[in-house]
Amino acid sequence: MVWILMLFHMLIKYVSSTCDVTAQEIQADSSLRFLTSTGYNEGSGSYINNMDCWWRIDSGGDDLKLLLFLTRDLACPGDKISIYDGDSSTATPLVSDLCGTSATPTHYSTTQRHAYIRLVTDASVSRAGIKLEFLAAKDYSGTGCTGSQTLIAGDNSNLLSSPNFPGLYTNAKTCRWLITSLVGNVDLDIVFSDIEDDLPSRCDYDKYTINDGNDRCENNVVRTVCSQYPKVTPFTFTSSGSSVVVFFVSDSSVNRRGFLLKYKSNATYTTTTVTQTTESSSSQATSSSVEKSNKDPNTCMDARMVIGIVFGSLVVVIFSVIVVVFMILRFHNLQKTIKPKD
Ligand SMILES: *[C@@H]1O[C@H](CO)[C@@H](O)[C@H](O)[C@H]1NC(C)=O
């Protein structure tokens, strides 16, 4: 009996040793990371036959969930992947025995902190394998988009997400966040974007926009995103004043995962505090001038309005000049006609 058990154990060891990966217990965080099967080589390699491989991903907190994007190239029917919503293969599967090739990454999210992944290959035909991207997160949208929200950007990074993240966002949502920094400007780091796909020139369905200022104007949009993952790569932005507006809207159909971003002030509070305590009178002046220089224009004064005003004034000026010239000429003529009579 003991011998059989030992043999069985050796067999398991042998099988799992063919899964030649550096880590099987994986810690996720709020950055998008990935794992690949052995020999994946960015989708151009090939995996090992007779592989039985597992990974367990931990989001790192009971309130956190996992967002997963799977890219696969597996020979059907013998080579397959299963993803479980839990820390072992006894949990509910998010997907079971999936094989074949995906043109775009398939998205999943867990309902709790762990994901357990199992990849099995048979004795024949090997293809590129799998790449699994993952990220730990929760819904950082705040009060559920019931109204406009104001967030303070401080020394440390805070997170903001679309509603229900990392699950699918829901239909007919309109959310507006004003992110404002008491000292300095706002640094945005857009970690992840996955929005219903549309032509970037249209963005008629779902989208999010970043506006540079404390209002949402036509002329201060610095970014409009309406593409699914992985079309939009991460990007960063620093406001020109003390605030930015993040606006998200979804229509009545097709939901994706949304977005995750980090925000912070680009100045440090600690430095300001030190300056203020050491030189009280002069620092007062500095802090108020900082505030002034960081004030954002809060009216949506767009280019057309400016052109309108300039054009309008120009018309008035030209008209006045014409009237004056006309009057002078009239006066001159009047004098001429009067003169011969003298
Ligand atoms: C914050 O960003 C603004 C705009 O890019 C820049 O002018 C300013 O120097 C930055 N402040 C710090 C402390 O880096």
The ligand as a Gaussian input file, in Angstrom:
#p B3LYP/6-31G(d) Opt

LIG

0 1
 C        3.712000      69.234000     -11.528000
 O        3.320000      69.258000     -12.882000
 C        3.377000      70.517000     -13.515000
 C        2.802000      70.392000     -14.923000
 O        3.437000      69.402000     -15.638000
 C        4.808000      71.036000     -13.495000
 O        4.860000      72.315000     -14.085000
 C        5.291000      71.071000     -12.060000
 O        6.650000      71.468000     -12.031000
 C        5.133000      69.712000     -11.391000
 N        5.473000      69.828000      -9.977000
 C        6.328000      69.010000      -9.385000
 C        6.567000      69.264000      -7.933000
 O        6.884000      68.112000      -9.976000

